Amino acid sequence: MAKNQTSSPRRLEITKYPNRRYYDRTRSIHVTLEDIRAKVRDGYEVTITDSKTKENLTSRVLAQIILELDAEKLDIFPVSLWTQVIRTNERMMSSFVDRYFSQALGAFVATQDGFEDTINAAKKLTDLNNPFVNWTFPTASNPESNQTSETKTSPEASPVEGKSEMEERLSLLEKELDLLKKAGRK
């Protein structure tokens, strides 16, 4: 997700005032809940403190952001879980959430990042301007060409006796690709 982060996370120190206003001490500007949400989505780590008591309000404000701006995310948890959250001892719940959700979310994010890397690598391999694709499948770079690989690799066009084993395999792959393309059009 936030793959473009530097090695140390970007941090924002925000103060909450009694009038529900938020002040970003890092950038010296007033911010809204929407601004805070946008920065968190951009990969920033935030710390939100009460202006009078200096109490850390980060988790409460992040929960408020979810309640007010991302309420649909609450539906991913069953009502029975919310009931247990209300009933459970605070220390037991904190320990469970820290262990379970941190590990599960970390694994999810790592898997998603790996999937994105795989998709990007596949996109690079299937790029028609990629020299490997053009070398392997010469007709792929010019799909409008009227000449098929069957025509190019026909015995009249190129004698088989001078081909290496690799060229013969390539020729067979091109023919199979043409057959697959034709079958896909039907």
Contacts in CASP RR format, 6 or more apart in sequence:
PFRMAT RR
TARGET T0000
AUTHOR 0000-0000-0000
METHOD contacts of the structure
MODEL  1
MAKNQTSSPRRLEITKYPNRRYYDRTRSIHVTLEDIRAKVRDGYEVTITD
SKTKENLTSRVLAQIILELDAEKLDIFPVSLWTQVIRTNERMMSSFVDRY
FSQALGAFVATQDGFEDTINAAKKLTDLNNPFVNWTFPTASNPESNQTSE
TKTSPEASPVEGKSEMEERLSLLEKELDLLKKAGRK
1 43 0 8 1.000
1 109 0 8 1.000
1 112 0 8 1.000
1 113 0 8 1.000
2 42 0 8 1.000
2 43 0 8 1.000
3 113 0 8 1.000
3 116 0 8 1.000
5 43 0 8 1.000
9 43 0 8 1.000
9 44 0 8 1.000
9 45 0 8 1.000
10 43 0 8 1.000
10 44 0 8 1.000
10 45 0 8 1.000
11 26 0 8 1.000
11 44 0 8 1.000
11 45 0 8 1.000
11 46 0 8 1.000
11 47 0 8 1.000
12 24 0 8 1.000
12 26 0 8 1.000
12 27 0 8 1.000
12 36 0 8 1.000
12 39 0 8 1.000
12 44 0 8 1.000
12 45 0 8 1.000
12 46 0 8 1.000
12 47 0 8 1.000
13 24 0 8 1.000
13 25 0 8 1.000
13 26 0 8 1.000
13 47 0 8 1.000
13 49 0 8 1.000
14 22 0 8 1.000
14 23 0 8 1.000
14 24 0 8 1.000
14 25 0 8 1.000
14 26 0 8 1.000
14 31 0 8 1.000
14 36 0 8 1.000
14 46 0 8 1.000
14 47 0 8 1.000
14 48 0 8 1.000
14 49 0 8 1.000
15 22 0 8 1.000
15 23 0 8 1.000
15 25 0 8 1.000
15 48 0 8 1.000
15 49 0 8 1.000
15 50 0 8 1.000
15 51 0 8 1.000
16 22 0 8 1.000
16 48 0 8 1.000
16 49 0 8 1.000
16 50 0 8 1.000
16 51 0 8 1.000
16 57 0 8 1.000
16 61 0 8 1.000
17 23 0 8 1.000
17 51 0 8 1.000
18 51 0 8 1.000
18 52 0 8 1.000
21 30 0 8 1.000
22 30 0 8 1.000
22 31 0 8 1.000
22 32 0 8 1.000
22 33 0 8 1.000
22 35 0 8 1.000
22 36 0 8 1.000
22 48 0 8 1.000
22 61 0 8 1.000
23 29 0 8 1.000
23 30 0 8 1.000
23 31 0 8 1.000
24 30 0 8 1.000
24 31 0 8 1.000
24 35 0 8 1.000
31 39 0 8 1.000
33 61 0 8 1.000
33 64 0 8 1.000
33 65 0 8 1.000
33 68 0 8 1.000
33 69 0 8 1.000
34 69 0 8 1.000
36 46 0 8 1.000
36 48 0 8 1.000
36 61 0 8 1.000
36 65 0 8 1.000
37 65 0 8 1.000
37 69 0 8 1.000
37 70 0 8 1.000
39 46 0 8 1.000
40 46 0 8 1.000
40 62 0 8 1.000
40 65 0 8 1.000
46 58 0 8 1.000
46 62 0 8 1.000
47 56 0 8 1.000
47 58 0 8 1.000
48 56 0 8 1.000
48 57 0 8 1.000
48 58 0 8 1.000
48 61 0 8 1.000
49 55 0 8 1.000
49 56 0 8 1.000
49 57 0 8 1.000
50 57 0 8 1.000
66 73 0 8 1.000
66 74 0 8 1.000
67 74 0 8 1.000
85 93 0 8 1.000
88 96 0 8 1.000
124 130 0 8 1.000
125 132 0 8 1.000
125 133 0 8 1.000
126 133 0 8 1.000
127 133 0 8 1.000
128 134 0 8 1.000
128 140 0 8 1.000
128 141 0 8 1.000
129 141 0 8 1.000
133 140 0 8 1.000
133 141 0 8 1.000
134 140 0 8 1.000
134 141 0 8 1.000
136 170 0 8 1.000
136 173 0 8 1.000
137 173 0 8 1.000
137 174 0 8 1.000
137 177 0 8 1.000
138 149 0 8 1.000
138 152 0 8 1.000
138 174 0 8 1.000
139 145 0 8 1.000
139 147 0 8 1.000
139 148 0 8 1.000
139 149 0 8 1.000
139 152 0 8 1.000
139 174 0 8 1.000
139 178 0 8 1.000
148 178 0 8 1.000
149 171 0 8 1.000
149 174 0 8 1.000
149 175 0 8 1.000
149 177 0 8 1.000
149 178 0 8 1.000
150 175 0 8 1.000
150 178 0 8 1.000
151 157 0 8 1.000
152 158 0 8 1.000
152 174 0 8 1.000
153 171 0 8 1.000
153 174 0 8 1.000
153 175 0 8 1.000
160 168 0 8 1.000
163 171 0 8 1.000
END
